[in-house]
Amino acid sequence: MGELHIITKWIFVMSLAMASSALDYFPEGYFASTDVTNVTWAHAVNSKQLLDTNLKDSKVQMLEADLVMGTLADSNETTVIMAHPPTNTSDLSFEMFLNQTMEYNRNLTVERRKGIKLDFKEFPAVESSLALLARFNESNPELLRFPIWINADILPGPVNASSTVNVNGTLLIQLQKQYLPRSTLSLGWTTRLQDDVKNGSYTREQVDEMANLIKAAFTNDTEKANAQVTFPLRAGIALNSITNIKYFLDEAGINFTSPSVTLWEGASDPKLNITELEQFKEAIHKSRVFLDLPYSLGNDTSASLALFPNRFIALSLVSLSFVMMLISR
């Protein structure tokens, strides 16, 4: 946790017909060109020291942090803090995190600003955080001209992980649409990894449950057309689920303009089978797959990964229509 994620390559595929509408989704000048490369991440930015360090680090472009209800180290007042459960104290509140990030970004050109990914670990932290973002957006939209991701696990997933859902997905989507609809929604399933990942899969019932939640939450075609959504999947389990994931994206009726998936793994997860990973990318299409792994894929040149000791290595294979989901106005 807290280590730098280095996304070694962003590759996009787009048609000329999509160019103008895609460019409308992110702040003018945020990307110097349509080829975004070497995007870097810092994870678990949950303390003043880590925030200071990563704001000063010119290599870092995106800050990921965890949000829970808790108390600051010098106060008994309960507020939204930056911490990962079971920790419920911190020296950094969300308001402090946001103010310091905005202050850092304030005098920078758009393409040099750092974005944020907010990983909500419990629902009580959601509304006050989004309301704070909305207040800044209303008073001075320029302050929020950088990528903002809203992430949470909102449904039980494999394998029998039903006891760990702490965020109500329907209410999360409603609040995101109310307060900051141009932010990126990252909507996932809880997971519990068994020793043998072959025992787990994203079932048809689980993806249908997500599709039904999405269809109920987005009843307006304009909302769907403007929504920026990705679905994080635990990679070792997702590779067992190609048929159901493809069905989910293409046939389950979610009807987003460019739905994508994010394959992720924890540091202790078994390494992926490269052949199976290539089959997944081919089936789903690499323009819709975001790959985030805590290790190199070795000599697999098709994956375009390099080895960096003690670093999390990430590969993003996305279309420009997915990249536009990174940015909020």
C-alpha positions as CSV (number, residue, x, y, z in Angstrom):
1,M,0.0,0.0,0.0
2,G,1.2,3.5,-0.7
3,E,3.6,2.4,-3.4
4,L,3.7,4.1,-6.8
5,H,1.7,2.5,-9.5
6,I,3.4,3.0,-12.9
7,I,1.1,2.7,-15.8
8,T,3.7,2.0,-18.5
9,K,1.5,2.5,-21.5
10,W,-1.9,3.8,-22.5
11,I,-3.0,2.6,-25.9
12,F,-6.2,3.9,-27.4
13,V,-8.3,2.9,-30.4
14,M,-10.8,5.4,-31.8
15,S,-12.7,6.3,-34.9
16,L,-12.6,9.7,-36.4
17,A,-16.3,9.9,-36.0
18,M,-15.9,9.7,-32.2
19,A,-13.2,12.4,-31.9
20,S,-15.2,15.5,-31.3
21,S,-17.6,14.0,-28.8
22,A,-14.8,12.2,-26.9
23,L,-12.8,15.4,-26.5
24,D,-15.8,17.1,-25.0
25,Y,-15.6,14.9,-21.9
26,F,-12.3,16.2,-20.4
27,P,-10.9,19.7,-19.7
28,E,-9.3,21.4,-22.6
29,G,-5.6,20.9,-22.4
30,Y,-5.6,18.1,-19.8
31,F,-4.0,15.8,-22.3
32,A,-1.3,17.3,-24.5
33,S,-2.3,14.9,-27.3
34,T,-4.6,11.9,-27.9
35,D,-1.7,9.6,-26.9
36,V,-1.6,9.5,-23.1
37,T,1.5,7.6,-21.9
38,N,3.3,7.0,-18.6
39,V,0.4,7.9,-16.4
40,T,1.5,7.3,-12.8
41,W,-0.5,6.5,-9.6
42,A,0.1,6.7,-5.9
43,H,-2.1,4.5,-3.8
44,A,-3.4,4.7,-0.2
45,V,-2.6,8.4,0.2
46,N,-4.1,8.4,3.6
47,S,-1.8,10.6,5.6
48,K,-0.5,14.2,5.5
49,Q,3.0,12.9,4.9
50,L,1.9,10.7,1.9
51,L,-0.2,13.5,0.5
52,D,2.7,16.0,0.8
53,T,5.1,13.5,-0.7
54,N,3.0,12.6,-3.7
55,L,1.9,16.1,-4.5
56,K,5.5,17.1,-4.7
57,D,6.4,14.1,-6.8
58,S,6.3,15.2,-10.4
59,K,6.0,11.6,-11.5
60,V,2.6,11.1,-9.8
61,Q,-0.5,12.1,-11.8
62,M,-3.3,10.3,-9.9
63,L,-3.8,10.0,-6.1
64,E,-5.8,7.1,-4.8
65,A,-7.1,7.3,-1.2
66,D,-9.6,5.5,1.1
67,L,-12.5,7.2,2.8
68,V,-14.2,6.2,6.1
69,M,-15.9,7.9,9.0
70,G,-13.5,8.4,11.9
71,T,-11.7,10.9,14.0
72,L,-8.7,13.1,13.4
73,A,-5.7,12.4,15.7
74,D,-6.1,15.7,17.5
75,S,-9.9,15.7,17.8
76,N,-12.9,13.7,19.0
77,E,-15.2,14.9,16.3
78,T,-16.4,12.3,13.8
79,T,-15.8,13.3,10.2
80,V,-14.7,11.8,6.9
81,I,-11.1,10.8,7.1
82,M,-8.6,9.2,4.8
83,A,-8.0,5.7,6.2
84,H,-8.4,2.0,5.3
85,P,-10.5,-0.2,7.6
86,P,-10.1,-1.3,10.3
87,T,-8.2,2.0,11.0
88,N,-10.6,4.8,12.1
89,T,-8.2,7.6,13.0
90,S,-6.0,9.7,10.7
91,D,-4.2,13.0,10.6
92,L,-5.9,13.8,7.3
93,S,-9.6,14.5,6.8
94,F,-11.2,14.4,3.3
95,E,-11.7,18.2,3.5
96,M,-8.0,18.6,4.2
97,F,-7.1,16.2,1.4
98,L,-9.3,18.0,-1.1
99,N,-8.2,21.5,-0.1
100,Q,-4.6,20.6,-0.3
101,T,-5.0,18.9,-3.7
102,M,-6.9,21.8,-5.1
103,E,-4.4,24.3,-3.8
104,Y,-1.6,22.4,-5.4
105,N,-3.5,22.3,-8.7
106,R,-4.7,25.9,-8.6
107,N,-1.8,27.6,-10.3
108,L,-0.8,24.7,-12.6
109,T,-1.8,24.3,-16.2
110,V,-4.5,21.7,-16.7
111,E,-2.2,19.0,-18.0
112,R,0.0,19.2,-14.9
113,R,-2.8,18.8,-12.4
114,K,-3.1,15.7,-10.3
115,G,-6.3,13.7,-10.3
116,I,-7.9,11.7,-7.4
117,K,-9.6,8.4,-7.0
118,L,-11.8,8.2,-3.9
119,D,-12.3,4.6,-2.6
120,F,-15.3,4.7,-0.3
121,K,-15.1,1.9,2.2
122,E,-18.4,2.6,3.9
123,F,-21.6,4.4,2.9
124,P,-21.7,7.1,5.6
125,A,-18.7,8.7,4.1
126,V,-20.2,9.2,0.7
127,E,-22.8,12.0,0.8
128,S,-20.9,14.6,2.8
129,S,-17.8,14.0,0.6
130,L,-19.7,14.4,-2.6
131,A,-21.6,17.4,-1.2
132,L,-18.2,19.0,-0.4
133,L,-17.1,18.4,-4.0
134,A,-20.3,19.9,-5.3
135,R,-19.9,23.0,-3.3
136,F,-16.5,23.6,-4.7
137,N,-17.8,22.8,-8.2
138,E,-20.6,25.3,-7.8
139,S,-18.5,28.1,-6.4
140,N,-15.4,27.7,-8.6
141,P,-15.6,24.9,-11.2
142,E,-12.1,25.6,-12.3
143,L,-10.8,24.2,-9.0
144,L,-12.1,20.7,-10.0
145,R,-10.8,20.6,-13.5
146,F,-8.9,17.3,-12.9
147,P,-9.9,13.6,-12.9
148,I,-12.2,12.4,-10.1
149,W,-13.1,8.8,-9.7
150,I,-15.8,7.6,-7.3
151,N,-15.1,3.9,-6.4
152,A,-16.9,1.4,-4.2
153,D,-17.8,-2.3,-4.1
154,I,-21.6,-2.2,-4.2
155,L,-22.7,-5.8,-4.6
156,P,-21.7,-9.2,-3.2
157,G,-19.5,-11.2,-5.6
158,P,-17.3,-14.2,-5.7
159,V,-16.6,-16.2,-3.7
160,N,-19.5,-16.0,-1.1
161,A,-18.4,-12.4,-0.2
162,S,-21.9,-11.2,0.8
163,S,-20.9,-10.1,4.3
164,T,-18.6,-7.4,3.1
165,V,-20.8,-5.0,1.2
166,N,-20.7,-1.6,3.0
167,V,-21.9,0.8,0.3
168,N,-25.4,1.0,-1.1
169,G,-24.9,1.1,-4.9
170,T,-28.3,2.6,-5.8
171,L,-27.8,5.5,-3.3
172,L,-24.2,5.9,-4.4
173,I,-25.2,6.4,-8.0
174,Q,-28.0,8.7,-7.1
175,L,-25.7,10.9,-5.0
176,Q,-23.0,10.9,-7.8
177,K,-25.6,12.0,-10.3
178,Q,-26.9,14.7,-7.9
179,Y,-23.6,16.1,-6.8
180,L,-20.9,15.4,-9.5
181,P,-22.3,13.6,-12.5
182,R,-19.2,14.2,-14.6
183,S,-17.0,12.2,-12.3
184,T,-16.1,8.6,-13.1
185,L,-18.1,5.8,-11.4
186,S,-16.1,2.7,-10.6
187,L,-18.7,0.1,-9.5
188,G,-17.5,-3.3,-8.2
189,W,-18.4,-6.5,-6.5
190,T,-16.9,-7.6,-3.2
191,T,-14.7,-10.7,-3.5
192,R,-13.2,-13.3,-1.3
193,L,-10.3,-15.1,-2.8
194,Q,-9.9,-18.8,-2.2
195,D,-6.6,-20.7,-2.5
196,D,-7.6,-22.0,-5.9
197,V,-9.0,-19.1,-7.9
198,K,-10.4,-21.7,-10.3
199,N,-13.2,-22.3,-7.8
200,G,-14.5,-18.7,-8.3
201,S,-16.3,-16.9,-11.1
202,Y,-18.5,-13.9,-11.7
203,T,-21.8,-15.7,-12.2
204,R,-24.6,-14.9,-14.5
205,E,-26.7,-14.1,-11.5
206,Q,-24.1,-11.6,-10.1
207,V,-23.7,-9.7,-13.4
208,D,-27.4,-9.7,-13.9
209,E,-27.8,-8.2,-10.4
210,M,-25.4,-5.4,-11.4
211,A,-27.1,-4.9,-14.7
212,N,-30.5,-4.6,-13.0
213,L,-29.1,-2.1,-10.5
214,I,-27.6,-0.1,-13.3
215,K,-30.9,-0.1,-15.4
216,A,-32.9,1.0,-12.4
217,A,-30.5,3.8,-11.6
218,F,-30.1,5.1,-15.1
219,T,-33.5,5.4,-16.6
220,N,-32.7,8.5,-18.8
221,D,-30.9,7.9,-22.1
222,T,-29.1,11.2,-21.8
223,E,-27.8,10.2,-18.4
224,K,-26.5,6.9,-19.8
225,A,-24.9,8.7,-22.8
226,N,-23.0,11.0,-20.4
227,A,-22.2,8.4,-17.7
228,Q,-18.6,7.5,-17.3
229,V,-18.4,4.0,-15.7
230,T,-16.0,1.2,-15.3
231,F,-16.4,-2.1,-13.4
232,P,-13.5,-3.4,-11.3
233,L,-13.0,-7.2,-11.4
234,R,-10.6,-9.4,-9.5
235,A,-8.4,-10.6,-12.3
236,G,-7.9,-14.3,-11.3
237,I,-11.7,-14.7,-10.9
238,A,-12.5,-12.6,-14.0
239,L,-10.4,-14.9,-16.2
240,N,-12.8,-17.7,-15.3
241,S,-15.8,-15.6,-16.3
242,I,-15.2,-14.4,-19.9
243,T,-18.6,-15.5,-21.1
244,N,-20.5,-13.8,-18.3
245,I,-18.4,-10.6,-18.5
246,K,-18.9,-10.3,-22.2
247,Y,-22.6,-10.9,-21.8
248,F,-22.7,-8.3,-19.1
249,L,-21.0,-5.6,-21.2
250,D,-22.8,-6.4,-24.5
251,E,-26.1,-8.1,-23.9
252,A,-27.4,-7.4,-20.3
253,G,-28.9,-4.0,-21.2
254,I,-26.6,-1.6,-19.3
255,N,-26.3,0.4,-22.6
256,F,-23.5,2.7,-21.6
257,T,-21.7,4.4,-24.5
258,S,-18.4,2.8,-23.5
259,P,-18.5,0.4,-20.5
260,S,-15.2,-0.9,-19.4
261,V,-13.7,-3.3,-16.9
262,T,-10.7,-2.9,-14.6
263,L,-8.8,-6.1,-13.8
264,W,-7.1,-5.8,-10.4
265,E,-5.2,-8.1,-8.1
266,G,-4.0,-7.9,-4.5
267,A,-0.3,-8.3,-3.8
268,S,-0.9,-11.8,-2.4
269,D,-3.1,-13.1,-5.3
270,P,-1.7,-15.9,-7.5
271,K,-0.1,-14.7,-10.7
272,L,-2.2,-14.8,-13.7
273,N,-1.9,-17.3,-16.5
274,I,-0.8,-15.2,-19.4
275,T,-2.5,-17.3,-22.0
276,E,-5.8,-16.9,-20.2
277,L,-5.2,-13.2,-19.8
278,E,-4.7,-12.8,-23.6
279,Q,-7.9,-14.8,-24.2
280,F,-9.8,-12.5,-21.9
281,K,-8.4,-9.4,-23.6
282,E,-9.3,-10.8,-27.0
283,A,-12.8,-11.8,-26.0
284,I,-13.7,-8.5,-24.2
285,H,-11.4,-6.4,-26.5
286,K,-8.3,-4.6,-25.2
287,S,-10.0,-1.2,-25.8
288,R,-12.3,-2.0,-22.9
289,V,-9.8,-3.6,-20.5
290,F,-7.9,-1.8,-17.8
291,L,-5.3,-4.0,-16.2
292,D,-3.8,-3.3,-12.8
293,L,-1.4,-5.9,-11.4
294,P,1.1,-5.9,-8.5
295,Y,3.8,-7.6,-10.6
296,S,5.3,-7.7,-14.0
297,L,4.1,-10.1,-16.7
298,G,7.7,-10.9,-17.4
299,N,8.7,-11.4,-21.0
300,D,5.2,-11.2,-22.4
301,T,5.8,-8.4,-24.9
302,S,2.1,-8.3,-25.9
303,A,1.3,-7.0,-22.4
304,S,3.9,-4.2,-22.7
305,L,5.0,-4.4,-19.0
306,A,8.4,-3.8,-17.6
307,L,9.8,-5.0,-14.3
308,F,10.3,-2.5,-11.5
309,P,11.3,-4.1,-8.2
310,N,9.0,-3.2,-5.2
311,R,6.6,-1.4,-7.5
312,F,3.1,-2.1,-8.6
313,I,3.0,-2.4,-12.4
314,A,-0.1,-1.4,-14.2
315,L,-1.1,-1.6,-17.8
316,S,-4.0,0.3,-19.3
317,L,-5.4,-0.8,-22.7
318,V,-8.2,1.6,-23.3
319,S,-10.0,3.4,-26.0
320,L,-10.2,7.2,-26.0
321,S,-13.9,6.8,-25.1
322,F,-12.7,5.1,-21.8
323,V,-10.0,7.8,-21.2
324,M,-12.7,10.4,-21.3
325,M,-14.2,8.7,-18.2
326,L,-11.2,9.7,-16.2
327,I,-12.0,13.4,-16.2
328,S,-14.8,15.4,-14.5
329,R,-15.7,19.0,-15.3
